[in-house]
Amino acid sequence: MAIALRGLYLYPLKSCAPLAQSSASVEPRGLAGDRRWMVVDAAGRFVTGRQQPRLTLIQARPDGADALQLDAPDMPPLRLAPMRGGERVAATVWGSQVASLPGDAAADAWISRFLDQPARFVHMDRAALRSIDPDYGDGAVSYADGFPLLLISAAAMDGLNARLARPLSVLRFRPNLVVDGVDAHAEDEWKRIRIGEVTFDVVKPCTRCVFTTVDFERGVRDEDGEPLRTLIGYRRGPDGVTFGQNLIPRGPGRIDVGDPVEVLA
């Protein structure tokens, strides 16, 4: 079987519900529109589904160049757009501080009410720069945890589900790209691939955390600790539990579901 792109997903707001796509434009920071918005606390520190599983209940859809339409349980719809011309917000994501654009006061009140804590939205425009870890390459990254894109093979998820008492969606792992036509974890051996018009470097296994235990359809953490508990049994290495591979694009272009995946190295 030929290797092909089976699934393509955006997360317009970091930690929001997955948004399936049939095609996407690849930019240096990742898929266009992926994780260009984020929630921060009163100190400007990033807030994710690790601390607030309810974030996964927010449905975020693009609404114009930089704006989003947000829907969440028991909340009025919100059109989220960046405020321009004022002071930028110092937003911290892991070890990086990003000079970001804020949302307006009404948007901040909306997310503070939904999360029941003081919070605000921040936006990464073209001027808001965040660099990739130089140990793995050069270039920029969005508000994603560390790298522009994440890839998982469908067979890797099938292998995990065969070990679980109840099957889970691959979207628990928040991939951008899901590929089929390969053995489980074949992606661990790849160094460079091409999908559609775009070449990617495969730079680092993705280390997994408690966020994988969040049921994004219910916005709560599973008490059984799955799938992390099972992954510890067969995917734990010196750097932790890994599942999927981080990618850096080496040029812009378009990719489509169904595109062949060519392993270059």
N, C-alpha and C positions, 0 to 999 in steps of 0.2 A: 504494500500500500504506500502511495506517495505521502509525504509529510505535507500537511496543509494547516492553514489557520482556521480553527473551528469556532473560536469565540473572541470577541473584541469588546472591551469594557472600559468605561470612563467612571471616575468618581469626582464629579465637578467640585464638590465640597469635600475636603479631607474627612474621611470616616462616614460619609453619607452612604445611602443605598447605592448598589451598583446600577449603572445605566448601560444596557446593551446597545451596541452599534453594529451596523452592517459595513461601515467604512469609516476611516479616520485619517486625518492629516497628521503626520509625524513631524514634530518640531524638535529643536535641540533639547528642550526641557522634558520632552515626552509627547504623548498624544495631545493634540490641540484641545484645550479646555479641561484637561485632567489635573485635578488638585491645584487649581489656581486660586481657590478660596479655602479659608481655614478658620476655625474658631480658636480664639485665645481667651485666657482668663484675665482677671483684672490687672495682673502683672505682665501681661503680654506673652505668657507661656502657652504653647500649643495645647489644645484639648482634643483628645481623640476618643475612639470607642473603647480604649483601654480603661479610661477613667469614667467615661460617660457612654455606656452602651446604647443609650437612647439616640445618639447621633445617627446610628445606622437606620433609624426609621425615617429620616428626612429624605424625601425625594427631591433631587435637584436636577433641573433641566436648563440647558442654555436658553437664554432669552435676549438675543442681540450679541454684540461683540464680546462684552465682558460681564454682562448681567446674567443672573440666574432666576428662575422661578422656583420657589421652595414650597413644598407641601409637607405637613407633618400632622400626626394625630392630635385632634382637639385644638388645633391652631388655625388661624386664618391664613390663607395663601399670602405669600410675601414675594414681592419682586425685589431682589437684592442687586444693587448696583454700586460700584465704587464711587466715593466722593473724591473729586479731583480739585486741585488748586489749593488745598490746605496742607496741614502738617501730616507727614507720614507717621505710621505707627511702627515702633520697634517690636517686631514679632519674632519670638524665639521658637525654633523647631529643632529639636535635638541640640546640637552644639552650634547651630547657625542662627545669626540674627539677621532678619530680612526687613529692610525699610519698606513697609507695605502701605497700600492705600486702605483707609477704613471704609466701612459701610456707614450708613447714617444712624442717627439716634433711635429711630423707629425699629431698624433692623437689630440693633443691639438689644433693645427692650424685648424683641421677639425671641431671640435666642436665649437671653437670660431667663425669660419666663419658661421656655421649653425645658431648659436644663436645670432650672431652679438653683441657679448660681449666677453671680455677675460674670458676663461674658460678652464678647463682641466678635464681629466678623472682620477679617482682613483679606485683601486681594493682592495677588502678585501680578503686576503689570510688567511690561517689557523692561522698565527701569528698575524693577525690584530684583536684584541679582542674588542668587545663592549657588555656590560652586559645588560640584561633585568632589568627594574625597579625593585629593590628588594622588593617593596611593593606588587608585584604580583608573585614573584617566583624567582628562581635562573636560571642561564644558560646564554647563549649568544644569540645574535640576529644579523642579517645581517644589511644592510643599510635601511631596512624597517623602517617605522616611529617609531614603538615601540615594536612590537612583531613578532615572527617568521612566523606565518601564520594568514590569515584572512578567515573566513567562512561566507557565506551568504546562506540562504535558497531560493530556486527558488520561493517559495510562497510569501516570503517577497517582492521580485521584482515584482511579479504579482500584489500584493496588491498596490504597489506604482504606477505601470503603469496604473492601473484602475483609479487612481486619476489624472493622467497627461493628458494633451491635446494630446500629442504624446508619444508613448511608447519609452523607452530608453533601451539600453543594460545593463545588470547587470555588464558588464565590466567597466561602468562608476565608479564603486565602487572598482575596482581593487582587487577583491578577488583572493585568491589562490584556494579555494574550494567552489563549489556550490553544494548543496545537495537538493534532492527532496524527496517527500513522507511524508512531514510534513506540519503542518499549518504555516501560515506566522508568522515569528519571534519566532517560537518554540525554536530556538537556544538561545534565551534570558534566558531560564530556565535551560539550560544544564550546568553541572559542569565538566563532564568528558565523553569523547566519545572514541570509537575505530573505526578506518577505516583501513581495510586491516590488516597489521601487526603492526600498530602503535596506541598507546594510546595517547590522547591529553587532557590536561587540558584546559577548557574553562574559561578564566581568566578575560576578561574585554570587555564591549561593545566598538565598534569602533566609536569614535566621528568624525563627518563629517565636512568638510570644503569646501572652494570654488573650490577645485580641482574637485569635483563631477560635476561642471558646465562646465568642459572642454570636448568638443567633440573630442575624441581621434582620430577619423577618419579624421577630418579636421584640428586639431591642433589649435583650437580657442575656446574661452569661449563663451557659449551661452548667448546672451543678456537677455533672459527671466529669468535667474537665476535658471533654473530648473536643477536637481530635488530638489535642496536645499530649494527653496522657498516652495514647497509643503511639504517636510519633516518637516519643521519647524511647520507646522500646526498639525502634529500628532505624531512626534517622538522627540519632544523637551523635555528634562528633566533638572534636576539640573546641569548635566555635559555637556549640549549641545545637539545637534542633533546626535542621534546614529542610526547606521544601520549596522548589522553584528556583529560578535564576533571574538575577538582575541584569538589565540590558542598558547599553548606551547607544543611541542612534548615531551613525556616522554620516549624516546628511538628511535633508528633508525629503518628504515624498508622501505618497498616499498608499495605504494598505487597505485591503478588503477581506472580509470573511470569505474563505474559499481560496485565497491566494496560496500558491505553493510556498513551502518553506525549504530553502536550500541551505544545507550545512556546508559552509566554506572552509571551516577549520575546526 
